[in-house]
Each structure stands twice: as structure tokens, then as C-alpha cells.
């Protein structure tokens, strides 16, 4: 896949709002970049050395300094006010829906271990089971995951969901998401976690509710066989 300024296709309830903020900031910084570079080129040409022209010391312009400082400050404040509700939706203390499916993830060099609730829908009960590098969830259903790390800092990152959350040793950190498309997506560790960091990847499978129920039943049979 080639490099692009554009974000990959979004497949979660967060994607649209995060993408909007990304493109707003990209446009603002892009405009600022071109204005500054054009000004630099203009100054290089206008004030270039010429025969007979003497150098002149200029203290500066208080008006210009106040203007560009004020414009920058206002822009940053507006971006902060616009991004606040998005942050609260994704990371807010009370943002997790009450009916979110509980999951747990344990990160270690260099793999992910996901724990699922069994038919009772509750974690830390006898019917829980775990899978290595396989995350299965239900489309249009919120899920909340407890992230833990065994050794170093890892980072749970699903680009299509616009979700990135560090897993820190000694802490249990919640992250929630709601997929909006059925399919297979990539999960990667977005934190340099050691020499094997490049292979710390997992596969995310988003099912319909019926397909997930069938998959869950199959996992129950596999656990029983073991």
C-alpha cells in the first residue's frame, strides 16, 4: 500500500468525527506552511543583496507580532474546543456504553492474548477462554476492553477504527469501540516494544451477531474438548 495524506477507510463510530478533525488540522497546517514558505521566498527576493544597497537594522513590528500570535492562539483554542467533544466520546470517563461487550487483552513481547466471556457474557467466570493474536467482535455492537501489559509499554492500534491506546505495565486501561463494518482488519502494536516489535500484529474479525454466536459456540466446543 502506497503512502498517502489521506486516512485509510474508517470502520467504526469514531471514524467520521476523528477524520473530520484530522482534515481540519491538515488544512490549517497546510495553509500555514504555504503562507510561511511564500513569505520566506518573497523576503529572499525583495531583500536580496544588490550593488549599492546597504544593510539596515530593523527592530521589528509589534503590530505584526501581536497579529500572528493572536491568530495562532485563537486557532489553537478553536481546534481545542472542536476536538473536546470528540475526545470525550472516545476517551471520556463515562463514554463507555452500558451494554458494551466486555473483553480483556494482555500484551507481551511480541503477541496479544485476548480473553472472551463465554455464554454468560461476563469476564472472570469459569467459561472464559483466551486466543492468541485473534480479536473477534460484533458489528454495530460496542465492546470495552481492559488492556494490560506484562513487560514493556505496548499500544493497541486498529487504524480502521481510529483507536490507539497504550497498554502500560501495572495498569489496567479501558478502551472501547464500536465497529460499523463486517470484515477483517489489522491490529498492530504502535509502540516500539523491542526487537520483535515488527511482528506484534493480530487479526481483527468483525462478525454479524449470528456469525459471532456461531463462532462462540464453536469455541465452547473446542474448550470442552481440551
PyMOL commands that set and color helices and strands:
alter all, ss='L'
color gray80, all
select helices_A, chain A and resi 15-46+62-91+159-161+197-199+209-225
alter helices_A, ss='H'
color red, helices_A
select strands_A, chain A and resi 101-108+111-116+129-132+134-138+143-149+154-158+163-167+173-177+183-189+201-207
alter strands_A, ss='S'
color yellow, strands_A
deselect
rebuild
show_as cartoon
